[in-house]
Amino acid sequence: MRQSSVRREGADEHIPHPRELGWDDSLYENGTGGADGTGAESGTAGSGTAGPRGPGDDGTPDGHGAGPGDSTGTGTPETHREGGAAPDGEGPAESGQDPDTQAAKTQHKAGRGKGGRGTASRRRARRGPWRILRWVAAGLALLLLGTAGAGYLYYRHLNGNIRSGDRSNGSTGLARPDANAAGQTPVNILLIGSDSRAKAENVKLGGSRDTAGNPPLADVQMLVHVSADRKNASVVSIPRDTRVDIPECKDTKTGKVYPATNAIINETLMRGGAGCTLSTWEKLTGVYIDHWMTIDFSGVVSMADAIGGVEVCVENNVWDRPLPGVPGGSGLKLTAGSHHVQGEQALQWLRTRHAFESDLGRARAQHMYMNSMIRELKSQNVFTDTMRLTGLAEAATKSLEVSEEIGTVKKLYDLAMQLKSVPTNRITMTTMPSDEDPQNRNHLVPKEPDADKVWTMLREDVAFDSNGGKADARKSEKPAQPVSEDPAAAPAEIGVIVRNGTGGEQRSAVPRRAADIAQRLNGKGYTLAQADSTPSPQEKTTIAFPSADLEGDAQAVAKSLGIPLTSVRKSTDVSGVTLVVGADWRDGLSYPKESKPEAGGVPESADAINGSKKDACMPVYAPYRF
């Protein structure tokens, strides 16, 4: 019966048997000497029958050296042992041993007699596990060093793929929202799909070769809002032909300044880049946006291929092709039912507009694709599958351009980690409620008050879905409002500029609104308050201040009129405490009380689709059926 451990002759240290270390002892003991000391367990001493070789056991050029189980001992001796001694003490004396010790060893070996070979074999067997372990440890060290070096080079390679630009190219005066009790803030990311034909592959995929040199347009725009607690996500699209106010923007690459204008929102990308698109969204929504990401036609194809495709559905056969009087078309051609699309076909799905009847239909189809893609990624466990993650990382870093503050692999990975924990039934895709533009029937304008309710839910971090239960109900309660540590001056010492922002694209400004509110402040002791005739149309009433020493004054003004402190913010666009009376306060001398929106209270006109809805299917406009 084998012993569970062996003990080195002449030493007190315990040498564990390979089985004690969890190793397969058959690798070391086959033919290495039996319990009887004769070397005959699997091979016979002196027979020359070799057992299995361990790594590196063959020390001879012709490959005939003895492995651990070679009982003949004819292989090349192990010459690199500690102290420089050859096996069995034959050869130079071990370093540091006196003559008496060497003599005793010689006498002991001389008296081993017939069993000497078995004893030597057992001693080699005892060294076997440690010899193997040394080779494994050395191999692992080399592997780790090689992997670390390759990993670093690959990390640098991925970083080199990433293109980035300024977060914002226009000033909106918005600041990050206050953190919740746990120190968390929401994350808002603007996704932009560019129609750029600057690359040959984009011309091939998107057509319109004659526009190859034109500045890009932002054909797809989606704001992704991830709640502060990272438990839900809300997405809002704005159709590309929506007419909005675009602020002054500066192209930081060329230095060119684009004046403020009123135009359709897809033009923002050509007015200084994605930073101008972000600034336009902030001006429209009042939502601070942390980052932007853009992708072009070829990038969509690469990402779709890296993901492996997603499932989409159409209610009817569809062929989005040119028709008499209606040029263009994505080329999408599918039979009714579900299909797995990837590559160029995925791009066709995302670009289809005529067959899905309008930009609103296209936005809905894009939301179905996004939801299906998220479900696909979650099912693939890409964050634990190294090969899948590597492929996605390569495609994403080559395909995306991002705002500079997330322009490294690590920052993009950290951002992805924040997004991956949101369950699919807490993801809601919507489109900004809109109406036909009265000035141009081919354009859209925000539909009020529905659009403002969507923006309010984002600003207040209220979930678009109602699947959060009691936790969301508690979040919907009015939070404690932050109070400045800076003490306010006496009302008579506080200067206030009041502007009329009640006008807009679809309504005229209320006459004398700024003068009426300034007079109201005068009556409350703010005798320095005065009206300013500068037009400042905006949806929400706000009070801005330029520096921390005026925050207390601004909050005092807000309290005197009943304006919530969440509407008070720091801005570099003002020189003193500035009150803009928005479209939400068109009458009355006290700010109207408002209730916080409830989770799941997104307007029906926002066309919400929940991420868990697997049976979503697009209807097809009749002329494009086949």
TAJOVEN-V870143 format. One record per backbone hydrogen bond with DSSP energy under -1.0 kcal/mol. NH is the residue of the N-H (numbers start at 1). CO is the residue of the C=O. If there is no record, write none. Layout:
NH	CO
NH	CO
This chain:
6	15
11	8
15	6
17	4
20	17
21	18
22	19
23	18
27	24
28	25
29	25
32	29
37	34
47	44
57	54
59	57
63	60
70	67
71	69
73	70
84	81
89	86
90	87
97	94
102	98
103	99
104	100
105	101
106	102
107	103
108	104
109	105
110	106
111	107
112	109
116	113
119	115
120	116
121	117
122	118
123	119
124	120
125	121
126	122
127	123
128	124
131	127
132	128
133	129
134	130
135	131
136	132
137	133
138	134
139	135
140	136
141	137
142	138
143	139
144	140
145	141
146	142
147	143
148	144
149	145
150	146
151	147
152	148
153	149
154	150
155	151
156	152
157	153
158	154
159	155
160	156
165	402
169	275
180	184
183	180
187	226
189	224
190	291
191	222
192	293
193	220
194	295
195	217
203	199
204	200
205	201
206	202
207	203
211	208
212	209
214	211
218	266
219	193
219	217
220	193
222	191
223	236
224	189
225	234
226	187
227	232
230	227
233	426
234	225
235	428
236	223
237	430
238	221
242	239
243	444
244	263
246	261
249	258
250	169
251	256
255	251
258	249
261	246
263	244
265	242
266	240
267	264
268	265
270	267
271	268
276	273
277	273
278	274
279	275
280	276
281	277
282	278
283	279
284	280
285	281
286	282
290	188
291	188
293	190
294	401
295	192
300	296
301	297
302	298
303	299
304	300
305	301
306	302
307	303
308	304
309	304
310	341
312	339
314	337
315	618
318	334
319	624
320	332
321	319
323	326
326	323
331	320
334	318
337	314
339	312
341	310
345	342
347	343
348	344
349	345
350	346
351	347
352	348
357	354
362	358
363	359
364	360
365	361
366	362
367	363
368	364
369	365
370	366
371	367
372	368
373	369
374	370
375	371
376	372
377	373
378	374
379	375
380	376
382	377
384	381
389	385
390	386
391	387
392	388
393	389
394	390
395	391
396	392
397	393
398	394
399	395
400	396
401	294
402	163
403	292
404	165
406	403
407	404
412	408
413	409
414	410
415	411
416	412
417	413
418	414
419	415
420	416
422	419
426	423
427	424
428	233
429	609
430	235
431	606
432	237
435	445
437	443
443	440
444	241
445	435
447	433
451	447
453	449
454	450
455	451
456	452
457	453
458	454
459	455
460	456
461	458
462	457
473	469
474	470
475	471
476	472
477	474
493	490
494	491
497	577
498	530
499	579
501	581
504	507
513	510
516	512
517	513
518	514
519	515
520	516
521	517
522	518
523	519
525	522
526	521
527	525
529	526
530	496
532	498
536	500
538	501
542	580
543	567
544	578
545	569
550	547
551	548
554	550
555	551
556	552
557	553
558	554
559	555
560	556
561	557
563	558
567	564
568	565
569	543
571	545
578	544
579	497
580	542
581	499
583	538
584	539
585	582
591	561
600	463
601	598
606	603
607	604
609	429
611	427
613	610
614	612
618	313
621	355
624	621
625	622
